[in-house]
Amino acid sequence: MAISRAQAGKQTKNAPASKGKKQAKVKKVMKEFKEGTLKSGGSGRKVKSRDQAIAIAMSEAGMKKKRKKNG
């Protein structure tokens, strides 16, 4: 059976994660930070900075942090 062009063009493997999944990942990482169990990648040290925890959460969720405009 032949595949139509519409079906052939669809990408199913690397589809972006939904917003809800990303938010859930950020929530999980921030909970780890609040409990004191969040550790940094290479060194394995505990994360003490809230900003660092946010950066780790956004990175794991595949999100970008919005920049603040100056002026």
PAPA-476798 format. One record per residue: x, y, z of N, C-alpha, C in turn. Coordinates in steps of 0.001 Angstrom, whole numbers, plus 500000, padded with zeros to 6 digits. Example, Ala and Ser with C-alpha at 12.3 -4.5 7.8 and 13.67 -1.06 7.14 Angstrom:
# PAPA-476798
513190494310507800512300495500507800513200496700507800 512850497750507080513670498940507140512900500030507870 
//
This chain:
# PAPA-476798
500838498825500000500000500000500000500885501239500000 500569502187499147501367503406498997501073504394500120 502103505159500470501969506195501507501745507533500813 500782508284501287500514509583500682501621510578501033 501689511683500295502711512695500554502545513312501936 501332513493502365501081514087503679501639513213504794 501460511908504674501970510993505686503483510870505603 504045510932504418505489510798504239506232511994504816 505623513173504805506272514385505297506217514553506800 505402513773507475505264513915508927506481513343509642 506941514076510674508032513585511495507446513117512815 507683511875513141507125511353514381508184511132515448 509435510907515054510469510578516024510875511770516882 511310512845516282511862513966517023510872515112517167 509655514794517451508656515831517647508946516555518960 508757517882518992509040518616520229508092518212521351 508604518262522571507796517902523737506716518958523945 505602518541524482504518519486524705504867520421525854 504142521518525928504385522525526954504192521931528349 503206521069528494502924520460529786504063519588530281 504690518854529361505812517994529741507005518832530167 507216519933529465508325520821529822508098521442531189 506882521886531447506563522493532737506699521475533863 506316520234533588506423519189534594507891518919534928 508749518957533921510178518733534139510773519849534986 510404521093534674510894522243535439510410522139536882 509160521764537061508591521624538401509353520561539199 509672519445538557510383518356539223511772518806539665 512482519499538781513841519946539101513816520990540212 512859521903540181512772522925541223512405522300542569 511621521242542542511286520538543782512545519900544375 513375519309543502514640518738543958515513519815544589 515529520998543975516331522105544513515851522502545905 514529522618546061513973523013547348514239521978548432 514266520703548038514546519632548992516034519506549298 516870520140548455518315520081548652518965518866548028 518283518215547100518843517008546471519306517244545040 519158518471544529519574518762543154521090518915543103 521711518172542197523163518222542055523518518661540645 524670519340540527525127519793539219525672518606538434 525805518796537146526162517696536258527518517074536491 528586517768536139529907517171536146530477516916537528 530414517910538389531067517787539692530226517023540704 528922517040540552528043516332541474527804517074542782 528178518357542820527954519161544019526504519600544096 526043519876545323524683520365545502524555521775544930 523443522032544294523177523355543748522622524225544866 523248525387545093522832526284546167522113527518545633 522372527881544398521810529089543807520487528786543091 519481529610543347518179529444542688518313529672541179 519139530649540796519345530929539373519977529733538661 520912529074539324521543527900538733520527526768538597 519657526623539594518621525589539530517677525850538361 517321527108538142516447527465537021517133527135535699 518428527446535601519178527157534376519215525659534094 519414524858535122519438523401534959518065522902534522 517014523417535156515651522991534827515295523327533391 515611524539532971515286524962531606516078524140530584 517319523844530908518161523064530007517625521644529856 517266521016530967516753519644530910515414519574530197 514616520642530298513310520662529654513403521063528189 514568521529527764514747521944526374514120523289526091 514166524180527065513575525508526911514686526548526894 514319527756526454515246528870526468514748529906527457 515662530514528188515299531552529137515109532857528377 513996533520528638513712534777527947514614535876528485 515137536671527577516017537770527969515190538988528353 515715539723529325515066540975529712515587542080528816 514696542951528382515094544066527530515629545199528402 516714545793527957517279546923528670516657548214528144 516245549065529034515759550372528617514331550472528687 
//
